[in-house]
């Protein structure tokens, strides 16, 4: 796989909405070996925000401007609406630029597979920003599973639930399937990725997907049941209409269980303008939010591993420098989309859908 030879690697960011401004730009700017060189946004307010946040980064009006100057960059990060991921990533790869795509990689599994094939044929790095692999709770569960603290795991329960009873304006609320809006492709992408990362491929999917909010035209409430090849069953919930949320995670094994409430603090910190390296330890939560490990009558608090979103871009910088694999295999994104498509089929038919 070809890699640029210079460092710091020059990064062009496409999009400066929530994903670009709150997640990608600050993480890129604070990663040794990377430099946020340019951002594509034509929105005057976002350009003003960019100038205040990252005065050394130049603003470009269109993706065409960026690709016309492709030799001035080493890496492109695509943080634009879902329907644009495929054409922008395709153009970036054909230009020989290492490419990061925010999840989902594409609207369909077939499109995502085509991008993976293009990256391989061009010898160009392609990866997907699955930042919630570095959530504090997920990192803790992964450690407990690998240590054997739970014994043989048989059930994994995971939730991303919010209470937003009124739909907001924006592409995520549009009914056109090409937009890949709705909560299934948004938070559901994270839930499925975490389950597959922990417990391997799914053999079958059962799903219930609904549109419950007044005025909504996209799914806003979903439940997925995955049966993994190793025998674990994952039950996953995502909702925009959950006035009372369930536990964030519950993992059951034949030796012990792990129960965790609350959300990783990194998203809230990034939205509030905090940055890694500001002086305060990054990704560390209040001990009162720690989960518990054990069984009925014998529960002990388990310190939560710190969240580490910066690890994604640190791993990416390492991959560029060494030619080693990126932090997220894009084929994992194909697997996630395959599950999401099966979930839609299951919800439409009321039947469990086999995979493979």
C-alpha positions in Angstrom: 0.0 0.0 0.0 1.4 3.4 -1.0 2.1 5.9 1.8 3.2 9.5 1.7 6.8 10.1 2.7 6.5 13.5 4.4 5.5 14.4 7.9 3.4 16.0 9.2 0.9 14.6 6.8 -1.3 17.3 5.2 -4.9 16.7 5.9 -7.9 18.0 4.0 -11.3 17.8 5.8 -14.5 17.8 3.8 -17.3 19.2 5.9 -17.4 21.4 9.0 -20.7 20.5 10.6 -21.0 18.7 13.9 -18.8 15.8 12.8 -16.1 17.9 11.2 -16.0 20.7 13.7 -16.5 18.8 17.0 -14.8 15.5 16.2 -12.5 15.3 13.3 -10.8 18.8 13.2 -9.8 18.9 16.9 -8.6 15.3 16.9 -6.6 15.9 13.7 -5.1 19.1 15.0 -3.9 17.5 18.2 -2.4 14.4 16.7 1.4 14.4 16.3 2.4 13.8 12.7 -0.8 15.3 11.2 -1.6 18.8 10.2 -5.1 20.2 9.5 -4.2 22.0 6.3 -7.6 22.7 4.6 -11.3 22.4 5.2 -14.0 22.4 2.6 -17.1 24.4 3.6 -18.9 27.2 1.8 -21.1 28.1 4.8 -20.1 31.6 6.0 -20.8 30.9 9.6 -18.8 27.7 9.5 -15.9 29.4 7.8 -15.9 32.0 10.5 -15.9 29.2 13.1 -13.1 27.5 11.3 -11.0 30.7 11.3 -11.5 31.0 15.0 -10.9 27.4 15.8 -8.0 26.6 13.4 -6.6 29.9 12.0 -3.8 28.0 10.2 -6.2 25.9 8.1 -7.3 27.4 4.8 -11.0 27.3 3.8 -12.0 25.8 0.4 -15.4 26.3 -1.2 -15.9 23.0 -2.9 -14.6 19.4 -3.1 -13.6 20.2 -6.7 -11.2 22.8 -5.4 -9.6 20.2 -3.1 -9.3 17.5 -5.7 -7.9 19.9 -8.3 -5.0 20.4 -5.8 -4.8 16.8 -4.7 -1.0 16.8 -4.8 -1.0 19.3 -2.0 -2.5 16.8 0.5 -1.8 13.4 1.9 -5.0 12.5 3.5 -8.7 13.3 3.0 -11.3 13.0 5.7 -14.9 12.9 4.6 -17.3 14.2 7.2 -20.2 15.1 4.9 -23.8 13.8 4.6 -24.1 10.1 4.1 -25.3 10.2 0.5 -22.0 11.9 -0.5 -19.6 9.4 1.1 -19.4 7.1 -1.9 -18.7 9.7 -4.7 -16.3 11.7 -2.6 -14.4 8.7 -1.4 -14.3 7.3 -4.9 -12.8 10.6 -6.2 -10.3 10.8 -3.3 -9.0 7.2 -3.9 -8.7 7.7 -7.6 -6.6 10.8 -6.8 -4.3 8.6 -4.8 -5.2 10.2 -1.5 -5.4 8.2 1.7 -9.0 8.4 2.8 -11.0 8.4 6.0 -14.8 8.2 5.8 -17.1 8.9 8.7 -19.5 6.0 9.3 -21.4 4.6 7.5 -18.8 4.0 4.7 -21.6 4.1 2.1 -25.3 3.8 1.8 -25.3 0.1 0.9 -23.0 -2.8 1.6 -22.4 -3.3 -2.2 -21.2 0.3 -2.5 -19.0 -0.1 0.5 -17.5 -3.3 -1.0 -16.9 -1.5 -4.3 -14.9 1.3 -2.4 -12.8 -1.4 -0.6 -12.0 -3.0 -4.0 -11.1 0.4 -5.4 -8.7 1.1 -2.5 -7.0 -2.3 -3.0 -6.7 -1.8 -6.7 -5.1 1.6 -6.2 -2.9 0.6 -3.3 -4.4 3.4 -1.3 -5.3 3.5 2.4 -9.1 3.5 3.2 -10.5 3.5 6.7 -13.7 4.4 8.6 -14.1 6.6 11.6 -15.7 4.2 14.1 -14.8 6.4 17.1 -17.0 4.5 19.5 -14.5 1.6 19.5 -12.6 4.0 21.8 -15.5 4.8 24.1 -14.6 4.2 27.8 -17.4 1.6 28.4 -16.6 -0.4 25.2 -12.9 -0.4 26.0 -13.7 -1.7 29.5 -16.0 -4.5 28.2 -13.4 -5.5 25.6 -10.8 -5.8 28.4 -13.1 -7.8 30.7 -13.9 -10.2 27.8 -10.3 -10.7 26.8 -9.2 -11.2 30.5 -11.9 -13.8 31.0 -13.4 -11.9 33.9 -16.9 -12.7 32.7 -16.3 -16.3 31.8 -18.0 -17.5 28.6 -20.2 -14.6 27.4 -23.6 -15.6 26.2 -25.5 -12.3 26.0 -24.4 -8.7 25.1 -26.9 -5.8 25.6 -26.1 -2.3 24.4 -28.0 0.9 24.0 -27.7 4.3 22.5 -30.9 6.0 23.5 -31.9 9.7 23.5 -35.0 11.8 24.0 -35.6 14.1 21.1 -39.4 14.0 20.6 -39.4 16.7 17.9 -37.6 16.0 14.6 -34.9 18.5 13.7 -34.3 20.0 10.3 -31.5 18.4 8.4 -30.6 15.5 6.0 -30.8 12.9 8.8 -34.5 13.4 9.0 -35.2 13.1 5.2 -37.2 10.1 3.9 -35.1 9.5 0.7 -33.3 6.2 1.2 -30.3 7.6 -0.6 -29.8 9.9 2.4 -29.3 6.9 4.8 -30.9 9.0 7.5 -32.6 7.7 10.7 -31.3 6.3 13.9 -30.5 2.8 12.5 -27.7 4.1 10.2 -26.6 6.7 12.7 -26.3 5.2 16.2 -27.1 1.7 14.9 -23.9 1.7 12.9 -22.0 2.1 16.2 -24.0 -0.5 18.1 -23.5 -3.2 15.4 -19.8 -2.3 14.9 -19.2 -2.8 18.6 -21.0 -6.1 18.7 -19.2 -7.5 15.7 -15.8 -6.3 17.0 -16.4 -8.0 20.3 -18.0 -11.2 19.3 -17.3 -11.8 15.6 -19.6 -12.3 12.6 -23.4 -12.6 12.9 -25.2 -15.6 11.6 -28.7 -14.1 11.7 -30.5 -10.8 12.4 -34.0 -10.1 13.8 -35.1 -6.5 14.0 -38.0 -4.2 14.9 -37.7 -0.7 13.4 -40.3 2.0 13.8 -41.0 5.7 13.2 -42.7 6.9 16.4 -42.3 10.7 16.7 -45.1 13.0 15.4 -44.0 14.4 12.0 -41.0 12.0 11.6 -40.5 10.3 8.3 -37.4 8.2 9.1 -36.8 5.5 11.7 -36.3 6.7 15.2 -36.6 3.6 17.3 -35.0 0.2 16.6 -34.1 -3.1 18.3 -31.8 -5.6 16.7 -31.1 -9.2 17.9 -27.9 -10.7 16.4 -26.8 -14.3 16.8 -23.0 -14.5 16.5 -21.1 -17.5 15.0 -19.6 -18.1 18.4 -22.9 -18.4 20.1 -23.2 -15.0 21.7 -26.5 -13.2 21.3 -26.4 -9.4 21.0 -29.5 -7.3 21.8 -29.1 -3.7 20.6 -31.4 -0.7 21.1 -31.3 2.8 19.6 -34.0 5.4 20.0 -34.7 9.1 19.7 -37.8 8.7 21.9 -36.5 7.3 25.2 -37.5 9.6 28.1 -36.0 7.0 30.4 -33.0 5.1 29.1 -31.9 1.6 30.0 -28.4 0.6 31.1 -25.8 1.6 28.5 -24.3 -1.9 28.7 -25.1 -5.3 30.2 -22.9 -8.2 29.5 -23.6 -11.7 30.9 -21.2 -14.6 31.2 -21.2 -17.9 33.0 -18.8 -16.5 35.7 -19.9 -12.9 36.1 -21.8 -10.0 34.6 -20.9 -6.4 33.9 -23.4 -3.5 34.2 -22.7 0.1 33.1 -24.9 3.2 33.0 -24.1 6.6 31.5 -22.3 7.8 28.4 -18.6 8.2 27.6 -17.7 11.9 28.3 -15.6 12.5 25.2 -18.4 13.7 22.9 -19.7 16.2 25.5 -16.2 17.4 26.0 -15.5 17.9 22.3 -18.8 19.7 21.8 -18.0 22.0 24.7 -14.7 22.9 23.1 -12.3 20.8 25.2 -9.4 19.3 23.4 -7.0 16.4 24.1 -3.9 17.7 25.8 -5.6 20.7 27.4 -4.1 19.7 30.7 -6.9 17.7 32.3 -6.8 13.9 31.8 -8.7 13.0 28.6 -11.6 10.6 28.6 -11.7 10.0 32.4 -15.1 9.8 34.0 -16.3 10.4 37.5 -15.8 7.3 39.7 -19.5 7.6 40.5 -20.3 6.5 37.0 -18.2 3.3 37.1 -19.9 0.1 36.3 -20.1 -3.1 38.4 -18.8 -6.6 37.9 -20.1 -9.7 39.6 -23.3 -11.5 40.4 -26.3 -10.9 42.6 -25.0 -10.2 46.1 -21.4 -9.9 45.0 -21.0 -6.8 43.0 -17.8 -4.8 42.9 -17.2 -1.4 41.1 -14.9 -1.6 38.1 -12.9 1.5 37.2 -13.8 2.4 33.6 -10.9 2.5 31.2 -10.4 6.1 29.9 -12.0 6.9 26.6 -9.5 7.4 23.8 -10.8 8.9 20.6 -7.3 10.4 19.9 -6.1 6.8 19.4 -7.9 6.6 16.0 -5.9 9.4 14.4 -2.7 8.3 16.2 -3.1 4.9 14.7 -3.8 6.4 11.3 -0.6 8.6 11.5 1.3 5.4 12.3 -0.3 3.5 9.4 0.7 6.3 7.0 4.2 6.3 8.3 4.8 2.5 8.3 2.4 1.1 5.7 0.7 -1.0 8.3 -3.1 -1.5 8.4 -5.3 1.4 9.5 -7.0 1.4 12.9 -10.3 0.3 11.3 -10.5 -2.3 8.5 -13.0 -0.9 5.9 -14.2 -4.5 5.4 -15.6 -4.2 8.9 -17.9 -1.4 7.6 -19.1 -3.7 4.9 -20.1 -6.2 7.6 -21.9 -3.5 9.5 -23.9 -2.4 6.5 -24.7 -6.0 5.7 -26.3 -6.4 9.1 -28.2 -3.1 8.8 -29.6 -4.2 5.5 -30.7 -7.5 6.9 -32.3 -5.6 9.8 -34.4 -3.6 7.4 -35.5 -6.8 5.7 -36.3 -8.5 9.0 -38.3 -5.5 10.2 -40.3 -5.4 6.9 -41.1 -9.2 7.0 -41.2 -9.9 10.7 -38.8 -12.8 10.1 -35.3 -13.6 11.2 -32.8 -13.1 8.3 -29.9 -15.5 7.9 -26.5 -14.1 6.9 -23.8 -15.8 4.8 
